Amino acid sequence: MLFIMKFAVLALLLPSAYGAIVADVRALIAKDDFTQAENVVGEYRRQHGANGEMLEAHSWLGRGALAQKRYDDAGRYAGETRRMSLEALAKRGLDDEPHLPIALGASIEVQSHVLAGRGQRSEAVSFLKQELDRWKNTSIRTRIQKNLHLLSLEGTAPPAVEMKEWFGPKPPPLASLKGSPVLLFFWAHWCGDCKYQAPILAQIKEKFGPKGLVILGPTQLYGYIARGEDAPPEKEKPYIDEVRRTHYAALPSMPAPLSGENFKIYGASTTPTLVLLDKHGIVRMYHPGKMTYEDLAGRVEQVVR
């Protein structure tokens, strides 16, 4: 799993080294040229077979159609990606290379949101639970969990947060914070969007801290440090703490529990992921990705009243 996450980060840092077929298909979809995108994927498959890069590129057809709420097309593309991915798994393990898990994970994501978009939310949740059980020991567990939470976590009690290790102040058990609104901020040391979120969180803390808001910042090990350099835990932990002290200095009172399990059970495959609990300990917002101050403050305002 760490291999998959490291590859994804390096792909952002070194786009020229990333699969050209994926970039080409994404560019065509951005232009709403699905016909040419299909042609590019088909030609690549004729030349190279249904390898991981081809499958990831194909998965973007489903994601693009879903973004346009073209549910029939999205379901068809996702079904094709899934079928080809499962055929590929007859010859390799899911996590033997980075592209295949991205493709299969995307097909599951799209299929679930097609069901939800058609008003079949309960069927989507059941489908995701089945897939979560099937792939729970692979790298796509966290992504499936994210999509399950997107459809079902709000309005329920949150999972516990593991707090065996941490940076900064000692974190209080989540259950002990009932009576106070809580904002969970899942971040990664390499994540630019997380650093973008830091001053916004500082503003949120300044405004709503006097009203009882508590911010916890779970993070995890990734197996590498700056520029993708491999690092064992004894080297990565000080590096994470340095990043915390440097980029999150405006949040000195934010405890940062260290646990990969937290990311799995909260489905934090996207960083940052923001989870907001009300005073009764009920999830009122589950949001993968960064948020503006205005959007986040509006949500927090609703739970501090």
KETI-599866 format. One record per residue (C-alpha): residue number from 1; x, z, y. Coordinates in steps of 0.02 Angstrom, whole numbers, plus 50000, padded with zeros to 5 digits. Example, Ala and Ser with C-alpha at 12.3 -4.5 7.8 and 13.67 -1.06 7.14 Angstrom:
BEGIN
@pos = 1, X = 50615, Z = 50390, Y = 49775
@pos = 2, X = 50684, Z = 50357, Y = 49947
END
This chain:
BEGIN
@pos = 1, X = 50000, Z = 50000, Y = 50000
@pos = 2, X = 50143, Z = 50040, Y = 50120
@pos = 3, X = 50211, Z = 49866, Y = 50084
@pos = 4, X = 50047, Z = 49788, Y = 50141
@pos = 5, X = 50040, Z = 49893, Y = 50300
@pos = 6, X = 50222, Z = 49857, Y = 50342
@pos = 7, X = 50195, Z = 49670, Y = 50320
@pos = 8, X = 50043, Z = 49675, Y = 50434
@pos = 9, X = 50143, Z = 49759, Y = 50571
@pos = 10, X = 50289, Z = 49640, Y = 50554
@pos = 11, X = 50168, Z = 49495, Y = 50563
@pos = 12, X = 50117, Z = 49556, Y = 50736
@pos = 13, X = 50297, Z = 49578, Y = 50790
@pos = 14, X = 50359, Z = 49414, Y = 50715
@pos = 15, X = 50216, Z = 49288, Y = 50722
@pos = 16, X = 50333, Z = 49141, Y = 50690
@pos = 17, X = 50369, Z = 49213, Y = 50517
@pos = 18, X = 50186, Z = 49233, Y = 50476
@pos = 19, X = 50093, Z = 49104, Y = 50372
@pos = 20, X = 50063, Z = 48949, Y = 50479
@pos = 21, X = 49907, Z = 48903, Y = 50380
@pos = 22, X = 49824, Z = 49068, Y = 50431
@pos = 23, X = 49867, Z = 49043, Y = 50614
@pos = 24, X = 49808, Z = 48862, Y = 50611
@pos = 25, X = 49640, Z = 48905, Y = 50534
@pos = 26, X = 49611, Z = 49049, Y = 50653
@pos = 27, X = 49648, Z = 48935, Y = 50801
@pos = 28, X = 49523, Z = 48805, Y = 50740
@pos = 29, X = 49389, Z = 48936, Y = 50712
@pos = 30, X = 49418, Z = 48999, Y = 50888
@pos = 31, X = 49375, Z = 48823, Y = 50944
@pos = 32, X = 49220, Z = 48825, Y = 50833
@pos = 33, X = 49291, Z = 48682, Y = 50730
@pos = 34, X = 49245, Z = 48742, Y = 50557
@pos = 35, X = 49247, Z = 48566, Y = 50485
@pos = 36, X = 49429, Z = 48540, Y = 50528
@pos = 37, X = 49470, Z = 48718, Y = 50474
@pos = 38, X = 49395, Z = 48681, Y = 50303
@pos = 39, X = 49496, Z = 48519, Y = 50295
@pos = 40, X = 49657, Z = 48611, Y = 50335
@pos = 41, X = 49624, Z = 48742, Y = 50201
@pos = 42, X = 49577, Z = 48607, Y = 50075
@pos = 43, X = 49734, Z = 48504, Y = 50108
@pos = 44, X = 49844, Z = 48658, Y = 50096
@pos = 45, X = 49763, Z = 48702, Y = 49929
@pos = 46, X = 49794, Z = 48527, Y = 49862
@pos = 47, X = 49978, Z = 48542, Y = 49906
@pos = 48, X = 50011, Z = 48725, Y = 49862
@pos = 49, X = 49868, Z = 48784, Y = 49754
@pos = 50, X = 49759, Z = 48937, Y = 49781
@pos = 51, X = 49901, Z = 49052, Y = 49832
@pos = 52, X = 49885, Z = 49208, Y = 49937
@pos = 53, X = 49909, Z = 49122, Y = 50105
@pos = 54, X = 49777, Z = 48993, Y = 50064
@pos = 55, X = 49655, Z = 49130, Y = 50013
@pos = 56, X = 49686, Z = 49230, Y = 50172
@pos = 57, X = 49661, Z = 49074, Y = 50277
@pos = 58, X = 49498, Z = 49038, Y = 50185
@pos = 59, X = 49438, Z = 49215, Y = 50217
@pos = 60, X = 49441, Z = 49178, Y = 50403
@pos = 61, X = 49304, Z = 49049, Y = 50379
@pos = 62, X = 49188, Z = 49189, Y = 50325
@pos = 63, X = 49245, Z = 49305, Y = 50462
@pos = 64, X = 49220, Z = 49171, Y = 50593
@pos = 65, X = 49045, Z = 49128, Y = 50532
@pos = 66, X = 48998, Z = 49312, Y = 50526
@pos = 67, X = 49054, Z = 49335, Y = 50707
@pos = 68, X = 48930, Z = 49198, Y = 50753
@pos = 69, X = 48794, Z = 49279, Y = 50646
@pos = 70, X = 48784, Z = 49124, Y = 50538
@pos = 71, X = 48743, Z = 49230, Y = 50387
@pos = 72, X = 48713, Z = 49090, Y = 50262
@pos = 73, X = 48881, Z = 49009, Y = 50299
@pos = 74, X = 48970, Z = 49176, Y = 50307
@pos = 75, X = 48900, Z = 49228, Y = 50138
@pos = 76, X = 48948, Z = 49061, Y = 50061
@pos = 77, X = 49126, Z = 49067, Y = 50127
@pos = 78, X = 49147, Z = 49249, Y = 50076
@pos = 79, X = 49081, Z = 49212, Y = 49902
@pos = 80, X = 49206, Z = 49070, Y = 49882
@pos = 81, X = 49349, Z = 49179, Y = 49942
@pos = 82, X = 49298, Z = 49316, Y = 49822
@pos = 83, X = 49283, Z = 49198, Y = 49674
@pos = 84, X = 49454, Z = 49121, Y = 49704
@pos = 85, X = 49533, Z = 49291, Y = 49735
@pos = 86, X = 49466, Z = 49360, Y = 49571
@pos = 87, X = 49530, Z = 49205, Y = 49480
@pos = 88, X = 49702, Z = 49235, Y = 49557
@pos = 89, X = 49699, Z = 49414, Y = 49494
@pos = 90, X = 49700, Z = 49350, Y = 49316
@pos = 91, X = 49883, Z = 49303, Y = 49345
@pos = 92, X = 49945, Z = 49440, Y = 49464
@pos = 93, X = 49913, Z = 49614, Y = 49528
@pos = 94, X = 49813, Z = 49635, Y = 49687
@pos = 95, X = 49957, Z = 49713, Y = 49783
@pos = 96, X = 50097, Z = 49604, Y = 49716
@pos = 97, X = 50100, Z = 49513, Y = 49883
@pos = 98, X = 50016, Z = 49544, Y = 50052
@pos = 99, X = 49894, Z = 49400, Y = 50073
@pos = 100, X = 49781, Z = 49419, Y = 49921
@pos = 101, X = 49721, Z = 49596, Y = 49963
@pos = 102, X = 49684, Z = 49540, Y = 50141
@pos = 103, X = 49580, Z = 49395, Y = 50074
@pos = 104, X = 49484, Z = 49497, Y = 49946
@pos = 105, X = 49457, Z = 49640, Y = 50069
@pos = 106, X = 49390, Z = 49518, Y = 50198
@pos = 107, X = 49270, Z = 49441, Y = 50073
@pos = 108, X = 49200, Z = 49613, Y = 50031
@pos = 109, X = 49186, Z = 49656, Y = 50216
@pos = 110, X = 49095, Z = 49495, Y = 50259
@pos = 111, X = 48976, Z = 49505, Y = 50111
@pos = 112, X = 48926, Z = 49683, Y = 50158
@pos = 113, X = 48894, Z = 49639, Y = 50340
@pos = 114, X = 48796, Z = 49484, Y = 50292
@pos = 115, X = 48680, Z = 49597, Y = 50193
@pos = 116, X = 48668, Z = 49720, Y = 50338
@pos = 117, X = 48639, Z = 49579, Y = 50461
@pos = 118, X = 48492, Z = 49520, Y = 50357
@pos = 119, X = 48414, Z = 49693, Y = 50364
@pos = 120, X = 48475, Z = 49744, Y = 50191
@pos = 121, X = 48579, Z = 49893, Y = 50245
@pos = 122, X = 48545, Z = 49998, Y = 50090
@pos = 123, X = 48599, Z = 49853, Y = 49980
@pos = 124, X = 48756, Z = 49833, Y = 50084
@pos = 125, X = 48798, Z = 50017, Y = 50065
@pos = 126, X = 48770, Z = 50009, Y = 49877
@pos = 127, X = 48880, Z = 49855, Y = 49865
@pos = 128, X = 49021, Z = 49939, Y = 49961
@pos = 129, X = 49010, Z = 50096, Y = 49854
@pos = 130, X = 49028, Z = 49990, Y = 49698
@pos = 131, X = 49177, Z = 49898, Y = 49771
@pos = 132, X = 49256, Z = 50060, Y = 49829
@pos = 133, X = 49247, Z = 50128, Y = 49652
@pos = 134, X = 49318, Z = 49967, Y = 49581
@pos = 135, X = 49466, Z = 49955, Y = 49701
@pos = 136, X = 49497, Z = 50140, Y = 49739
@pos = 137, X = 49676, Z = 50134, Y = 49673
@pos = 138, X = 49728, Z = 49983, Y = 49777
@pos = 139, X = 49776, Z = 49947, Y = 49957
@pos = 140, X = 49601, Z = 49885, Y = 50003
@pos = 141, X = 49521, Z = 50056, Y = 49972
@pos = 142, X = 49540, Z = 50105, Y = 50155
@pos = 143, X = 49466, Z = 49943, Y = 50219
@pos = 144, X = 49315, Z = 49957, Y = 50105
@pos = 145, X = 49292, Z = 50138, Y = 50159
@pos = 146, X = 49297, Z = 50085, Y = 50342
@pos = 147, X = 49154, Z = 49963, Y = 50316
@pos = 148, X = 49056, Z = 50090, Y = 50217
@pos = 149, X = 49075, Z = 50214, Y = 50361
@pos = 150, X = 49025, Z = 50082, Y = 50488
@pos = 151, X = 48859, Z = 50065, Y = 50398
@pos = 152, X = 48826, Z = 50244, Y = 50345
@pos = 153, X = 48936, Z = 50381, Y = 50422
@pos = 154, X = 48849, Z = 50408, Y = 50589
@pos = 155, X = 48717, Z = 50544, Y = 50578
@pos = 156, X = 48803, Z = 50630, Y = 50431
@pos = 157, X = 48930, Z = 50769, Y = 50409
@pos = 158, X = 49111, Z = 50707, Y = 50414
@pos = 159, X = 49237, Z = 50717, Y = 50273
@pos = 160, X = 49358, Z = 50862, Y = 50282
@pos = 161, X = 49526, Z = 50831, Y = 50367
@pos = 162, X = 49681, Z = 50876, Y = 50266
@pos = 163, X = 49797, Z = 50986, Y = 50369
@pos = 164, X = 49943, Z = 51034, Y = 50255
@pos = 165, X = 50068, Z = 50960, Y = 50378
@pos = 166, X = 50056, Z = 50926, Y = 50564
@pos = 167, X = 50146, Z = 50893, Y = 50727
@pos = 168, X = 50113, Z = 50992, Y = 50884
@pos = 169, X = 49998, Z = 51145, Y = 50883
@pos = 170, X = 49928, Z = 51202, Y = 50716
@pos = 171, X = 49761, Z = 51113, Y = 50689
@pos = 172, X = 49607, Z = 51218, Y = 50657
@pos = 173, X = 49501, Z = 51175, Y = 50504
@pos = 174, X = 49366, Z = 51050, Y = 50552
@pos = 175, X = 49229, Z = 51164, Y = 50486
@pos = 176, X = 49286, Z = 51302, Y = 50604
@pos = 177, X = 49253, Z = 51192, Y = 50756
@pos = 178, X = 49064, Z = 51189, Y = 50740
@pos = 179, X = 48995, Z = 51236, Y = 50908
@pos = 180, X = 49119, Z = 51120, Y = 50995
@pos = 181, X = 49115, Z = 50931, Y = 51005
@pos = 182, X = 49265, Z = 50853, Y = 50919
@pos = 183, X = 49352, Z = 50686, Y = 50943
@pos = 184, X = 49463, Z = 50625, Y = 50800
@pos = 185, X = 49595, Z = 50499, Y = 50854
@pos = 186, X = 49681, Z = 50413, Y = 50707
@pos = 187, X = 49844, Z = 50337, Y = 50769
@pos = 188, X = 50004, Z = 50257, Y = 50704
@pos = 189, X = 50178, Z = 50270, Y = 50775
@pos = 190, X = 50195, Z = 50080, Y = 50785
@pos = 191, X = 50023, Z = 50049, Y = 50861
@pos = 192, X = 50016, Z = 49976, Y = 51037
@pos = 193, X = 49828, Z = 49998, Y = 51051
@pos = 194, X = 49851, Z = 50182, Y = 51010
@pos = 195, X = 49975, Z = 50202, Y = 51152
@pos = 196, X = 49850, Z = 50112, Y = 51265
@pos = 197, X = 49721, Z = 50243, Y = 51215
@pos = 198, X = 49833, Z = 50392, Y = 51257
@pos = 199, X = 49805, Z = 50402, Y = 51447
@pos = 200, X = 49620, Z = 50371, Y = 51420
@pos = 201, X = 49613, Z = 50518, Y = 51300
@pos = 202, X = 49706, Z = 50624, Y = 51428
@pos = 203, X = 49571, Z = 50583, Y = 51556
@pos = 204, X = 49436, Z = 50622, Y = 51428
@pos = 205, X = 49518, Z = 50789, Y = 51389
@pos = 206, X = 49534, Z = 50831, Y = 51574
@pos = 207, X = 49350, Z = 50796, Y = 51606
@pos = 208, X = 49270, Z = 50862, Y = 51447
@pos = 209, X = 49395, Z = 50992, Y = 51387
@pos = 210, X = 49317, Z = 51124, Y = 51502
@pos = 211, X = 49152, Z = 51085, Y = 51415
@pos = 212, X = 49226, Z = 51123, Y = 51245
@pos = 213, X = 49287, Z = 50954, Y = 51183
@pos = 214, X = 49426, Z = 50968, Y = 51052
@pos = 215, X = 49538, Z = 50819, Y = 51013
@pos = 216, X = 49630, Z = 50803, Y = 50847
@pos = 217, X = 49753, Z = 50661, Y = 50817
@pos = 218, X = 49779, Z = 50626, Y = 50631
@pos = 219, X = 49925, Z = 50512, Y = 50586
@pos = 220, X = 50019, Z = 50464, Y = 50429
@pos = 221, X = 50184, Z = 50403, Y = 50358
@pos = 222, X = 50213, Z = 50216, Y = 50344
@pos = 223, X = 50384, Z = 50210, Y = 50262
@pos = 224, X = 50474, Z = 50134, Y = 50411
@pos = 225, X = 50520, Z = 50166, Y = 50591
@pos = 226, X = 50567, Z = 50056, Y = 50740
@pos = 227, X = 50581, Z = 49868, Y = 50706
@pos = 228, X = 50523, Z = 49892, Y = 50528
@pos = 229, X = 50676, Z = 49987, Y = 50470
@pos = 230, X = 50641, Z = 50070, Y = 50303
@pos = 231, X = 50639, Z = 50259, Y = 50319
@pos = 232, X = 50611, Z = 50402, Y = 50195
@pos = 233, X = 50496, Z = 50544, Y = 50251
@pos = 234, X = 50639, Z = 50652, Y = 50312
@pos = 235, X = 50687, Z = 50514, Y = 50434
@pos = 236, X = 50513, Z = 50451, Y = 50478
@pos = 237, X = 50439, Z = 50622, Y = 50520
@pos = 238, X = 50560, Z = 50657, Y = 50665
@pos = 239, X = 50531, Z = 50480, Y = 50727
@pos = 240, X = 50341, Z = 50506, Y = 50728
@pos = 241, X = 50362, Z = 50668, Y = 50822
@pos = 242, X = 50475, Z = 50580, Y = 50949
@pos = 243, X = 50340, Z = 50448, Y = 50975
@pos = 244, X = 50210, Z = 50585, Y = 50994
@pos = 245, X = 50313, Z = 50678, Y = 51122
@pos = 246, X = 50354, Z = 50519, Y = 51219
@pos = 247, X = 50193, Z = 50418, Y = 51217
@pos = 248, X = 50067, Z = 50559, Y = 51199
@pos = 249, X = 50150, Z = 50683, Y = 51316
@pos = 250, X = 49990, Z = 50692, Y = 51418
@pos = 251, X = 49905, Z = 50768, Y = 51265
@pos = 252, X = 50019, Z = 50916, Y = 51224
@pos = 253, X = 49877, Z = 51021, Y = 51153
@pos = 254, X = 49822, Z = 50886, Y = 51029
@pos = 255, X = 49864, Z = 50938, Y = 50850
@pos = 256, X = 49920, Z = 50791, Y = 50742
@pos = 257, X = 49885, Z = 50820, Y = 50557
@pos = 258, X = 50000, Z = 50715, Y = 50446
@pos = 259, X = 49913, Z = 50645, Y = 50292
@pos = 260, X = 49887, Z = 50474, Y = 50215
@pos = 261, X = 49734, Z = 50541, Y = 50126
@pos = 262, X = 49647, Z = 50569, Y = 50293
@pos = 263, X = 49664, Z = 50384, Y = 50331
@pos = 264, X = 49592, Z = 50337, Y = 50162
@pos = 265, X = 49440, Z = 50450, Y = 50168
@pos = 266, X = 49402, Z = 50404, Y = 50348
@pos = 267, X = 49433, Z = 50219, Y = 50318
@pos = 268, X = 49559, Z = 50211, Y = 50460
@pos = 269, X = 49630, Z = 50041, Y = 50413
@pos = 270, X = 49616, Z = 49997, Y = 50598
@pos = 271, X = 49716, Z = 50097, Y = 50725
@pos = 272, X = 49660, Z = 50178, Y = 50828
@pos = 273, X = 49501, Z = 50236, Y = 50744
@pos = 274, X = 49395, Z = 50356, Y = 50847
@pos = 275, X = 49268, Z = 50473, Y = 50768
@pos = 276, X = 49158, Z = 50584, Y = 50877
@pos = 277, X = 49068, Z = 50739, Y = 50811
@pos = 278, X = 48933, Z = 50835, Y = 50903
@pos = 279, X = 48924, Z = 51025, Y = 50919
@pos = 280, X = 48836, Z = 51036, Y = 50752
@pos = 281, X = 48976, Z = 50945, Y = 50662
@pos = 282, X = 48880, Z = 50782, Y = 50640
@pos = 283, X = 48962, Z = 50613, Y = 50665
@pos = 284, X = 48889, Z = 50526, Y = 50818
@pos = 285, X = 49016, Z = 50385, Y = 50834
@pos = 286, X = 49129, Z = 50293, Y = 50713
@pos = 287, X = 49232, Z = 50164, Y = 50805
@pos = 288, X = 49380, Z = 50066, Y = 50733
@pos = 289, X = 49485, Z = 50000, Y = 50879
@pos = 290, X = 49527, Z = 50050, Y = 51056
@pos = 291, X = 49396, Z = 50097, Y = 51186
@pos = 292, X = 49392, Z = 50092, Y = 51375
@pos = 293, X = 49376, Z = 50253, Y = 51472
@pos = 294, X = 49200, Z = 50207, Y = 51528
@pos = 295, X = 49139, Z = 50171, Y = 51352
@pos = 296, X = 49218, Z = 50324, Y = 51274
@pos = 297, X = 49167, Z = 50441, Y = 51415
@pos = 298, X = 48988, Z = 50382, Y = 51398
@pos = 299, X = 48986, Z = 50426, Y = 51214
@pos = 300, X = 49070, Z = 50594, Y = 51239
@pos = 301, X = 48949, Z = 50637, Y = 51380
@pos = 302, X = 48807, Z = 50627, Y = 51255
@pos = 303, X = 48879, Z = 50761, Y = 51140
@pos = 304, X = 48943, Z = 50888, Y = 51267
@pos = 305, X = 48775, Z = 50918, Y = 51349
END
